[in-house]
């Protein structure tokens, strides 16, 4: 039976998870999933699906922490850390923000290259001007940006469905790669999906919804809305990631692993209107992902250190640190897209390396919730299990 009140409440809440979900389909996800599909076909799908399931659980934890306590994750853990540890942990997370923004920079630069034909050296330098777009979007508020993220998710999903035309299914041939490559790429895919900054971002966005934290009924209602919002958006990101894997499997078969790049897919789509739509979707996901990482960076810095910068300066500083390695790679390799593609994979791997420490503080915070809002033991075990598994495999991958 249709519950009109529930639907109205859900619409008033919906969107808190959209900026989180868009991070699961940013340019880093695109490339990692496409390469995984090209190299390992359906074998990479269980890894990706399991990562999404864990991501849903972790984001539900993040949302509950924010809604129940009225504080984001950084604010919750800050009092338990000494000042030197807080500074160190903040610097550690800044590296994660830079790694996230790096994939957005590369995706934006490649999208501009595809749309206008300019060299990657030029388009990389032009990404500094996304600050203007950033400021313009922020005039409309975070809520409007969330709605834009939802719209981009829908466009990307529909676009990828059109890309995967049925006649491409017959083109696939297996590609054999060593198990080491599978392990490295699996860890990179986990890092691309369960991104550290999203743990902080969602706890802030969830608590920012209007409700009375002293009223248990309202808190329960908010948690219910968060559960639906998180599950719907992240299942949407799972669909997009499945389409990306299938794209790598079917569309790139004849191209081969060494040419699994955005430009190769763009060239494949050129005879159709899907080519510019693909490039625009890549551009938009890169821009929104960079906005999300900037917001998360501000949340972590303010929560841990009580420092607050104007958003424009926050954006400029993050982008300045991000552009340095990208510009070096672009000019060192004379604008070769393959070098930037490999940089994206490394950035996703680094996010996986940074994940366990952030899951540890999340586990600490969730154990200190009031008894009536405690998580079942299984959820706590999942958080610890994900931290241990990702930590072990990411460290093993560094020495393989």
C-alpha positions as CSV (number, residue, x, y, z in Angstrom):
1,X,0.0,0.0,0.0
2,X,1.3,3.4,-1.0
3,X,2.4,5.4,2.1
4,X,2.2,9.1,1.1
5,X,3.7,10.4,4.3
6,X,6.7,8.1,4.0
7,X,7.2,9.2,0.4
8,X,7.1,12.9,1.4
9,X,9.5,12.3,4.2
10,X,11.8,10.4,2.0
11,X,11.9,13.1,-0.6
12,X,12.6,15.7,2.0
13,X,15.6,13.7,3.2
14,X,16.8,12.1,-0.1
15,X,20.1,13.3,-1.5
16,X,22.4,12.9,1.4
17,X,23.9,9.8,-0.2
18,X,24.0,11.2,-3.7
19,X,27.4,13.0,-3.3
20,X,28.7,9.8,-1.7
21,X,27.4,7.7,-4.5
22,X,28.9,9.9,-7.2
23,X,32.2,9.2,-5.6
24,X,31.6,5.5,-6.5
25,X,31.4,6.4,-10.2
26,X,34.0,9.1,-10.6
27,X,36.7,8.9,-13.3
28,X,38.8,6.6,-11.0
29,X,36.0,4.1,-10.8
30,X,35.3,4.3,-14.5
31,X,38.9,3.4,-15.4
32,X,39.5,0.8,-12.7
33,X,36.2,-1.0,-13.5
34,X,36.8,-0.9,-17.3
35,X,40.3,-2.2,-17.0
36,X,39.1,-4.9,-14.6
37,X,36.4,-6.0,-17.0
38,X,38.8,-6.0,-19.9
39,X,41.4,-8.1,-18.1
40,X,39.3,-10.4,-16.0
41,X,35.8,-10.4,-17.5
42,X,33.1,-11.5,-15.0
43,X,35.7,-12.5,-12.4
44,X,36.0,-8.9,-11.2
45,X,32.2,-8.6,-10.7
46,X,32.1,-10.5,-7.3
47,X,34.9,-8.3,-6.0
48,X,33.1,-5.1,-7.1
49,X,29.7,-6.3,-5.8
50,X,31.1,-7.3,-2.4
51,X,32.8,-3.9,-2.2
52,X,29.5,-2.2,-2.8
53,X,27.8,-4.3,-0.1
54,X,30.5,-3.4,2.4
55,X,30.2,0.3,1.2
56,X,26.5,0.3,2.0
57,X,27.1,-1.1,5.5
58,X,29.8,1.5,6.2
59,X,27.8,4.4,4.9
60,X,24.8,3.3,7.1
61,X,27.2,3.4,10.0
62,X,28.5,6.8,9.0
63,X,24.9,8.2,8.7
64,X,23.9,6.7,12.0
65,X,26.9,8.3,13.8
66,X,26.0,11.7,12.4
67,X,22.2,11.4,13.0
68,X,22.4,10.0,16.6
69,X,25.2,12.1,17.9
70,X,24.8,15.3,15.9
71,X,28.5,15.2,15.1
72,X,30.4,14.0,12.1
73,X,33.1,11.3,12.4
74,X,36.0,13.7,12.7
75,X,34.3,15.6,15.5
76,X,33.6,12.4,17.3
77,X,37.1,11.1,17.3
78,X,39.0,14.4,17.9
79,X,38.6,14.6,21.7
80,X,40.1,11.1,22.1
81,X,43.3,12.1,20.1
82,X,46.2,14.1,21.3
83,X,47.1,17.2,19.3
84,X,50.1,15.7,17.6
85,X,48.1,12.6,16.6
86,X,45.2,14.8,15.4
87,X,47.6,16.8,13.2
88,X,49.2,13.6,11.9
89,X,45.8,12.0,11.2
90,X,44.6,15.2,9.4
91,X,47.7,15.2,7.2
92,X,47.2,11.5,6.5
93,X,43.6,12.2,5.4
94,X,44.7,15.2,3.3
95,X,46.7,12.8,1.2
96,X,43.5,10.8,0.6
97,X,41.6,14.0,-0.4
98,X,44.5,14.8,-2.9
99,X,44.4,11.2,-4.3
100,X,40.6,11.6,-4.8
101,X,40.9,15.0,-6.4
102,X,43.7,13.7,-8.6
103,X,41.4,11.3,-10.4
104,X,38.9,14.1,-10.8
105,X,41.6,16.3,-12.3
106,X,42.7,13.6,-14.8
107,X,39.1,12.8,-15.7
108,X,38.2,16.5,-16.3
109,X,41.4,17.0,-18.3
110,X,40.7,14.0,-20.5
111,X,37.0,15.0,-21.0
112,X,38.0,18.5,-22.2
113,X,40.6,16.9,-24.5
114,X,37.9,14.6,-26.0
115,X,35.3,17.4,-26.4
116,X,37.6,20.1,-27.8
117,X,40.6,18.3,-29.2
118,X,43.1,20.3,-27.1
119,X,46.3,18.7,-25.9
120,X,46.3,17.1,-22.4
121,X,49.0,19.5,-21.4
122,X,46.6,22.4,-22.0
123,X,43.5,20.8,-20.6
124,X,45.3,19.8,-17.4
125,X,46.3,23.4,-16.8
126,X,42.8,24.5,-17.5
127,X,41.4,22.3,-14.7
128,X,42.6,25.0,-12.3
129,X,39.6,27.1,-13.5
130,X,37.1,24.6,-12.2
131,X,37.3,26.7,-9.1
132,X,35.0,29.2,-10.9
133,X,32.4,26.4,-11.5
134,X,32.9,25.3,-7.9
135,X,32.0,28.7,-6.6
136,X,29.1,29.1,-9.0
137,X,27.6,25.8,-7.9
138,X,28.0,26.6,-4.2
139,X,25.8,29.7,-4.7
140,X,22.9,27.3,-5.0
141,X,23.7,25.4,-1.8
142,X,24.7,21.8,-1.1
143,X,21.1,20.6,-1.6
144,X,21.1,21.6,-5.2
145,X,24.5,20.0,-5.8
146,X,23.0,16.8,-4.4
147,X,20.2,17.0,-6.9
148,X,22.7,17.6,-9.7
149,X,24.6,14.5,-8.6
150,X,21.4,12.5,-8.8
151,X,20.8,13.8,-12.3
152,X,24.3,12.9,-13.4
153,X,23.9,9.4,-12.0
154,X,20.7,8.9,-14.1
155,X,22.3,10.3,-17.3
156,X,25.4,8.2,-16.8
157,X,23.4,5.0,-16.3
158,X,21.2,5.6,-19.3
159,X,24.2,6.5,-21.4
160,X,26.1,3.4,-20.5
161,X,23.1,1.2,-21.3
162,X,23.0,2.6,-24.8
163,X,26.8,2.1,-25.1
164,X,26.4,-1.6,-24.4
165,X,24.5,-2.5,-27.5
166,X,23.6,-6.2,-27.8
167,X,25.8,-6.8,-30.9
168,X,28.9,-6.2,-28.8
169,X,28.3,-9.3,-26.8
170,X,29.8,-11.5,-29.5
171,X,33.1,-9.6,-29.7
172,X,34.5,-10.8,-26.4
173,X,37.7,-13.0,-26.1
174,X,39.4,-13.9,-22.9
175,X,42.5,-11.9,-21.8
176,X,44.9,-13.8,-19.6
177,X,46.8,-11.9,-16.9
178,X,48.8,-13.1,-13.8
179,X,47.0,-13.4,-10.4
180,X,49.2,-10.5,-9.1
181,X,47.4,-8.1,-11.5
182,X,44.1,-9.4,-10.3
183,X,45.0,-8.7,-6.7
184,X,46.4,-5.3,-7.4
185,X,43.3,-4.3,-9.5
186,X,40.9,-5.7,-6.9
187,X,42.5,-3.7,-4.1
188,X,42.4,-0.6,-6.4
189,X,38.7,-1.2,-7.1
190,X,38.0,-1.5,-3.4
191,X,39.8,1.8,-2.8
192,X,37.8,3.4,-5.6
193,X,34.5,2.3,-4.1
194,X,35.0,2.5,-0.3
195,X,36.7,5.9,-0.4
196,X,38.0,7.2,3.0
197,X,36.6,10.7,2.6
198,X,33.1,9.4,2.1
199,X,33.0,8.1,5.7
200,X,33.3,11.7,7.0
201,X,31.2,13.3,4.3
202,X,28.1,11.2,4.8
203,X,28.1,11.6,8.6
204,X,28.1,15.4,8.1
205,X,25.4,15.5,5.4
206,X,23.1,13.1,7.3
207,X,23.1,15.2,10.5
208,X,22.5,18.4,8.6
209,X,18.9,17.3,7.8
210,X,16.3,19.1,10.0
211,X,15.2,16.9,12.9
212,X,15.0,17.0,16.7
213,X,17.9,14.9,18.0
214,X,16.3,14.7,21.5
215,X,13.2,13.0,20.1
216,X,13.9,9.2,19.7
217,X,11.0,8.9,17.3
218,X,12.4,11.5,15.0
219,X,15.9,10.0,15.2
220,X,14.4,6.6,14.3
221,X,12.6,8.1,11.4
222,X,15.8,9.8,10.2
223,X,17.7,6.5,10.4
224,X,15.0,4.8,8.4
225,X,15.2,7.5,5.7
226,X,19.0,7.3,5.7
227,X,18.8,3.5,5.2
228,X,16.5,3.9,2.1
229,X,18.5,6.8,0.7
230,X,21.9,5.1,1.1
231,X,20.7,1.7,-0.3
232,X,19.0,3.2,-3.3
233,X,21.9,5.5,-4.3
234,X,24.6,2.9,-3.7
235,X,22.7,0.3,-5.6
236,X,22.5,2.8,-8.4
237,X,26.3,3.2,-8.3
238,X,26.5,-0.7,-8.3
239,X,24.5,-0.7,-11.6
240,X,26.9,1.9,-13.1
241,X,30.0,-0.1,-12.0
242,X,28.5,-3.3,-13.5
243,X,28.0,-1.5,-16.8
244,X,31.6,-0.2,-16.7
245,X,32.9,-3.8,-16.1
246,X,30.8,-5.0,-19.0
247,X,32.0,-2.2,-21.1
248,X,35.6,-3.2,-20.4
249,X,34.7,-6.8,-21.2
250,X,32.8,-6.3,-24.4
251,X,33.7,-3.0,-26.0
252,X,37.5,-3.1,-25.4
253,X,38.1,-6.7,-26.5
254,X,39.5,-5.8,-29.9
255,X,41.4,-2.8,-28.5
256,X,43.5,-4.7,-25.9
257,X,44.6,-3.9,-22.4
258,X,47.3,-1.4,-23.4
259,X,44.7,0.8,-25.0
260,X,42.1,0.7,-22.3
261,X,41.7,4.5,-22.1
262,X,38.8,6.9,-22.2
263,X,39.9,8.2,-25.6
264,X,39.7,4.7,-27.0
265,X,36.1,4.3,-25.9
266,X,35.3,7.8,-27.2
267,X,36.6,6.9,-30.6
268,X,34.5,3.7,-30.6
269,X,31.4,5.9,-29.9
270,X,32.3,8.7,-32.3
271,X,29.8,7.7,-35.1
272,X,26.9,8.3,-32.6
273,X,25.7,11.0,-30.3
274,X,26.9,8.9,-27.4
275,X,30.5,10.1,-27.8
276,X,29.9,13.7,-26.6
277,X,27.4,12.4,-24.0
278,X,30.1,10.1,-22.7
279,X,32.7,12.9,-22.5
280,X,30.2,15.3,-20.8
281,X,29.3,12.6,-18.2
282,X,33.0,12.1,-17.6
283,X,33.4,15.9,-17.1
284,X,30.5,16.2,-14.7
285,X,31.4,13.2,-12.6
286,X,34.9,14.6,-12.3
287,X,33.6,18.0,-11.2
288,X,31.1,16.7,-8.7
289,X,33.6,14.2,-7.2
290,X,36.1,17.1,-6.7
291,X,33.4,19.1,-4.9
292,X,32.7,16.1,-2.6
293,X,36.4,15.7,-1.8
294,X,36.7,19.4,-1.0
295,X,33.7,19.3,1.3
296,X,35.1,16.2,3.0
297,X,38.5,17.9,3.4
298,X,36.8,20.9,5.1
299,X,34.9,18.5,7.4
300,X,38.0,16.6,8.4
301,X,40.1,19.7,9.0
302,X,37.4,21.5,11.0
303,X,36.5,18.4,13.0
304,X,40.1,17.4,13.9
305,X,41.9,20.8,14.2
306,X,39.0,23.4,14.5
307,X,40.5,25.2,11.5
308,X,38.1,26.5,8.9
309,X,39.1,28.0,5.6
310,X,36.8,29.8,3.1
311,X,35.7,27.1,0.6
312,X,37.4,28.9,-2.2
313,X,40.8,28.7,-0.5
314,X,40.2,25.2,0.5
315,X,39.6,24.4,-3.1
316,X,42.6,26.3,-4.4
317,X,45.0,24.6,-1.9
318,X,43.7,21.1,-2.6
319,X,43.9,21.7,-6.4
320,X,47.4,23.1,-6.1
321,X,48.7,20.0,-4.4
322,X,46.8,17.8,-6.8
323,X,48.1,19.5,-10.0
324,X,51.8,19.1,-9.2
325,X,52.0,15.3,-9.8
326,X,49.5,15.4,-12.7
327,X,51.4,18.2,-14.5
328,X,54.7,16.4,-14.0
329,X,53.3,13.2,-15.5
330,X,51.6,15.0,-18.4
331,X,54.7,16.9,-19.5
332,X,57.2,14.1,-18.7
333,X,55.2,11.6,-20.9
334,X,54.4,14.3,-23.5
335,X,50.7,14.2,-22.9
336,X,50.2,10.4,-23.2
337,X,46.9,9.4,-21.8
338,X,48.2,5.9,-20.9
339,X,50.5,7.5,-18.3
340,X,47.5,9.4,-16.7
341,X,45.4,6.2,-16.7
342,X,48.1,4.4,-14.8
343,X,48.3,7.3,-12.4
344,X,44.6,6.9,-11.7
345,X,45.0,3.2,-10.8
346,X,47.8,4.0,-8.4
347,X,45.7,6.7,-6.8
348,X,42.8,4.3,-6.2
349,X,45.3,1.8,-4.7
350,X,46.6,4.5,-2.3
351,X,43.0,5.1,-1.1
352,X,42.7,1.4,-0.2
353,X,46.0,1.6,1.8
354,X,44.6,4.6,3.7
355,X,41.2,3.0,4.4
356,X,42.0,0.7,7.4
357,X,43.1,3.6,9.7
358,X,39.8,5.4,9.0
359,X,37.8,2.3,9.5
360,X,39.6,1.9,12.9
361,X,38.4,5.3,14.1
362,X,34.9,4.5,12.8
363,X,34.9,1.3,14.8
364,X,36.0,3.2,17.9
365,X,33.2,5.8,17.4
366,X,30.4,3.3,16.7
367,X,31.2,1.4,19.9
368,X,30.5,4.5,21.9
369,X,27.0,5.2,20.7
370,X,24.3,5.1,23.4
371,X,23.1,1.6,24.1
372,X,19.7,2.0,22.4
373,X,21.5,3.1,19.1
374,X,24.2,0.4,19.2
375,X,24.9,-1.6,16.1
376,X,24.5,-5.4,16.1
377,X,27.8,-7.3,16.7
378,X,27.8,-8.5,13.1
379,X,28.0,-4.9,11.8
380,X,31.0,-4.2,14.1
381,X,32.6,-7.4,12.8
382,X,32.1,-6.3,9.2
383,X,33.9,-3.0,9.9
384,X,36.8,-4.8,11.5
385,X,36.9,-7.5,8.9
386,X,36.9,-5.0,6.0
387,X,39.8,-3.0,7.6
388,X,41.9,-6.2,8.2
389,X,41.3,-7.7,4.7
390,X,41.9,-4.4,2.9
391,X,44.9,-3.7,5.0
392,X,46.5,-7.1,4.5
393,X,45.9,-7.2,0.8
394,X,46.9,-3.6,0.1
395,X,50.2,-4.1,2.0
396,X,50.9,-7.5,0.2
397,X,50.3,-5.8,-3.1
398,X,53.1,-3.3,-2.4
399,X,55.6,-6.1,-2.2
400,X,54.3,-8.3,-5.0
